[in-house]
Amino acid sequence: MSIITFEDVQYKHILRGISGAFTEGKITTLVGPSGAGKSTCLKQINGLISPDSGRIRYRGEDLEQMNLVELRKQIGMAFQSAPMLPGSVMDNLSLPKTIFHETLAQDEAKRLLAQVDLHVDLKQPVKELSGGERSRLAIARTLVNQPDVLLLDEITASLDFRMVKEIEQLIQRLQRELQVTVIWITHDLDQARRVSEEVWFLKDGQLLEQGDVSLLEPDGTRPDIEAFLKGESL
């Protein structure tokens, strides 16, 4: 069953008639060359920007007609390099509640940290955290409002390989346990092969292919994808 659908979505010169669907409860990676429109797709799903034309639907409802506060509770987003506010772990973990004028209980905060295997004190300054710890905190922060969808934009790009594998395994475990839908931008094709259940391949603002992870294996029938897989300029 589809949870999010794009219907001929156009945005400036970046997206050019995107139509496709994300399957509920799956991990879908967005791959393709730089400038293909991947991050723009995520920002549109989260209501950060709106299409110039076309529609994006969440569970059948037009995003443009939805309450933005409620939408952002249902769709969590984590960015590259895990940007943090100055302050403590608790300050950052509380942010999704604070912006909605709500409060995160300490017991719930501790449960969230345990859920992502982050063993730090809530009072600890975030500037003392390692890159991997910041990534885990960013993921925990997206879970505060118990979303149905996680949007991940290159969240492991600055981590070493050991930590990359740990974050991948964490996301896969959370997806299984919480039955969330994960939409994950990555430039790492090996990562996409490891974590993907489904794949969107974008180029020049168009969705050229969508399907299961076998799209990332050359078969001689998809020249654009195969050139990308070989690292050739597109």
N, C-alpha and C positions, 0 to 999 in steps of 0.2 A: 504494500500500500504506500502511496506517495504521501509525504508530509509537507513538502515544499515544491511548488511548481513555478517555473518561469514560462510566461506566454508572450513570445515575440517582444522581449524586453530590449529597449533601446536606451542608451544613455550617452549623451554628447557624442564624441567620436570613439568612445571606449568600448561600449557594448553595441553590437549590431544584430539585433534580431535573435536574442538568445531564447530558445525554447527547450525545456527539459525538466526532469523531475528527480527529486532526491527521495530514496526509499526510506521509510520509517524504520528505525532500529538498526541501520547499517552504518558502516564507516565508508564514506565516499571521499576520495581525494580529488582535488582539482590540480591538474598538471598542465604544463604548456610553457612556451617561452615567456620571458619577461615582457610586460606590456600587453599580455593577452586578455586581461580583464578579470583575473581571478580575485584579487582583493576587492575590486569594485562589486563583484557578485556578493561577497560576504557582507560588505557594507550595506548593500541593498536589502539583504535578508534581515539584517539587524535594524533596519530603519534609519541608518545614519544618512543615507541619501535615497532619493526617490527616482524611479524611472522617468525618462522624458515621455515614453509611450510604452504600451504593453502593460502586463500585470504580473505581479508575484503573489501567489496565494499560499497561505499557511493553513493547513487543514481545510482547504477549500475556501477560506475567507481572504478577500483582497487585503493585502497588508496596508494599503492606503486608507482603508476603512476601519482598521483596528486601533484600539487605544495603545499608544506608543509605550506607556508605562507597563501595561500588561504584556505587551509583545516582548519587551526586554527582560521581563521576568522569566518568560518561557524560552528565550533564546540567549544563551550565554556566549561570550566571545573572549578569546585570549589571543594576544598579539605577540609578534616576534620580540625577543629580548625581554619579555615579561616586565613591561614598564610598571614602576611602583611609585607611590606617593612617599614623600619624606615621612618618617614616623615608624611606628612599630608594626609587627606582624598583624596584631589585632586591628590597627588603624586601616591597613590595606584589606584585610579579610572582611571587615565590616562595610567596605565601600558600597557594595550593591544594596545593602540595607539603608545606609546613610543617605544615599541620593534619593531614596523613596521615603525619607523621614521615618524610617523604622530602626529597630535595634536588634543587633545580633547578640544572642546570649552567649556567655563564655562557654557553657557546656556544649552548645552547638558548634562554636568555633573550634573547640578541642576535637569534637567528633569529625569535623571536616578535615582538620589537619591529619588525623589518624587515617581517614579515608584515602588520602593521597600519600600516605607513608612519610609525612613531614614531621620530624621530631624536634621541634624548636619551641621555645617559650613564647607565649602570646605577647609578652612585653619586649621581646628582643627587637632591636632596630633592624629594619630591612636592609640597611646598608652593610650589615654584617653577614648577610646570607650569601651563599655561593650561587653560581648561575643555575645549577640544578635545583637548589632549594627555592630560588625565586620562581623557576618554572613550575614547581609543584604548588607554590603559593598562588600563582596565577591561575592554575587549574582549579585549586580549591575555591578561589574567589568566584570562578564561573559557576560553581555548584551551589553557592549560597542560597539562591532562590529556587533550587530544585528544578532546573530547566529541562525541557524535553529535547532541546537541540544544543549542541556545542559547536561553535565556529572557532576553528584553530588556524591562525595565520602564521605559518613558518615558526611554530613555537620552539623547535629544537635547533634552529639555524646556528645559534652561537655556542652550542654545547659540544663537548667531546663525545667520541663515539660511544663510550660506555654509558654516559648519561643519556644520550639519544635513545639507546636501546631501553633503558629503564623507563624513560618517559613514554616511549611507544607501548611498552608492556602495561604501564599504568593506564593509559588511555584505553587500551583494549580491554583491560579488566573492568574499568568503570563502565565502558559501553555494555559489557555483558551483564554486570551486576545491576546497573540502573536502567538498562534498556533505552539509553538515550541514542539519538541520531547524531552522528559526528560528521561534520563537513570540514575537511582538512586540506589547506593549501600546503604543498611541498614542492621544492625544486629538486629534492633528492629522490631519484627514481628507484633506488634500492629501497628506500623507506616506503615509497608508494607501493611497491610490490609486497613488502612485509605486512603493511597494515590495511591495505585496501580490500574492501569487499566489492565496491563499485568505483568507477573512475569517470570523471569528466575530463576531456582533452579540449582545451581552448587555444585558439590562435587568432590574432587580429580581431578580438572582440566577438568571435563566433564560436559556438559550441560545435566542433567538428565531429566529435565522437562521444558517445557515452555507453557504458556497458560494464561488464565485470572486469576483474583484474587482468584477464587474458589480453586486454587491449594493450598492455605494456609489454607484450611479447611479440616480436616481429613475425609476420606471416606472409610478407610480400604483397599485401593488398591495400595497405594504408600508407602511402608515401609520406604524407606530412608527419604522421606519428613516428614512422620509422626513421625519418631524418632527425627528428627531435631525440629519439632514443640513441642515435649514433652521435649526438652532440653537434650535428651540422647546423649551420646558420639557417634560420627560417625567415 
